[in-house]
Amino acid sequence: MCISAHEKIRTSTNLRSLPPQGSVSTNSTTCASLFDCKYSINTVDDLVKNDFILSIFEKNLKMKIVLLGYMASGKSSIGRKLSSKTGLTLIDLDDYIVEREKMTISNIFSEKGEIYFRKIEGIYLAEILNKKEDFILSLGGGTPCYGNNIQIINDANATSIYLQASVKKLAERLIAKKQKRPLVASLNDDQIFEFVGKHLFERTRFYEQAKISIKTDGKKKNEVVEEIYNLLF
């Protein structure tokens, strides 16, 4: 690797405000490019060690960001804030489906069934990812967990980000606004904790296939947005 490229990394303004140690997790240590690996960023030295970081400086990569995570993980709200900060268009997959199908999500489920919904969800996901323009895409909580959606996401020229929150934090958020969440509106507090714990246990293996995982517990939404921004821009 050339010294000049390393020097660019070490002196980059964005890298002076790296996320706290342990806030980004990985399952691999070296990568060919930003779009075919998961990575950790704790120190500037970590950046220098990873080959894929150099590609950020050497290639004009498309900026397609895919936010995924469980219900109430902050995908929509963080997506809006990140869109405002970057100027990238925000696409909400559920809203996109509603617009294309001319039906609400609940009506699609009740009238056509979940199998139909999951089928079109995968079709519209691929359609969005094939767009030429840059964007931020906020997924439904279950989207990465059905069909081969997570593979479609990771095979695309996009950066997938798992907004990782604990069962306790997710349950607390859902309890606070459960009347706006039909899936848990009829459950008591203890049942919500159990519901979230079971779902998260089933879905985590899909979420963790995202290229980046960001822990959000104890952080304000603006802090998470800054973390993503400093990481990618």
Phi, psi and omega in degrees: 000143184282146181296323182298321178295318177299319181296323177302316181296313184295329186257002181299132179300318182300328186278356177283344180242053180297151176296156182301154181302135178088357183279343177234131185245164184211161171241005178220161185250329178228150186217157178274326180206168181299333190261007178230028179203166168256154185209163177245143176226105178241325181220166177298324179299325176300322180293318182296327183288335186267118183303325186296333180300323180299329182293336178298324181273338186262343183233152174267086187275144176291145181252085173248116185250128180244116179265126179225161182156177184286164175309133180075015178280349176103015184302312184290312183291319177292323176300317179297315181294320179291324176298316180297322183286323186262340185083001178284143178292136175263128175243124174263121186300318179298317178297321179298317179296316179301316181296318183285324183270346182058035178213150174288161179299316181297323178290324177298315179298314185286326185265329184241347175092162183291325180300317178297316181300313182296327178295309182289330177301315179294322179295313182289328175300310179298322180298316180294315183296338179275356178297147182281328184283160177281155181192170168246128181244123176259121184267163168288157183301328182266351187307313184290350191261003183237150180055221176248033185300318182294327176290319177300317180297312185284339176277344180283163177280068187215163176250112179269134183233121177270116175275100191266120177230154182284162176303316181301312182293317180296316180296319179299318179294319181291321178297319182295330183228038188291338178293340178265001181239093184307327183294335183237001186302327183268359183266148173277175187301314180297321180293326178294318177301316179294319180299311181295316181301317180294313180298314184295323176301319181286328190260342186303322182297334176278314180303321185287357174276356175299153183289334178227138172240127180240121178283130186249350180302136177077007180242142172284157182301320179298327179291321177295318178299315179298322180297314179295317182298313180294334181284322190251342187243000000 
